[in-house]
């Protein structure tokens, strides 16, 4: 696939996340898909997710938000089978905190699907909004 087609797949993923379409997210991921959060600290943020876990992230996060998570594309650059995506979200949590994070994703595609995503974001904001307790509670609910 070409650069423009790869960028469209990324736009399709954003649309699926914003629509809460876990089935559509799964359609855009290879069977061997791997997501890795590139945070250095706190330690609990350093994690990887497989295909099914990654597809559930928007609905899991939306459980602690006032309204479902919405992602906004800031910019996109592509070369070969890689797309660099800058995106942002601005949401209110049920606990009254504002979650307005900025992200940079390196998305690697094969045959029109994501096979790897590396995420860089503000880990301080994630820690201050969610903390390890919130993440563990979400994991328990999804077990």
Secondary structure, 3 states (H helix, E strand, C coil): CCHHHHHHHHHHHHHHHHHCCHHHHHHCEEEEEEEEECCCCCHHHCCEECHHHHHHHHHHHHCCECCCCCCEEEEEEEECCEEEEEEECCEEECCCCEECCEEEEEEEEECCEEEEEEEEECHHHHHHHCHHHHHHHHHHHCC
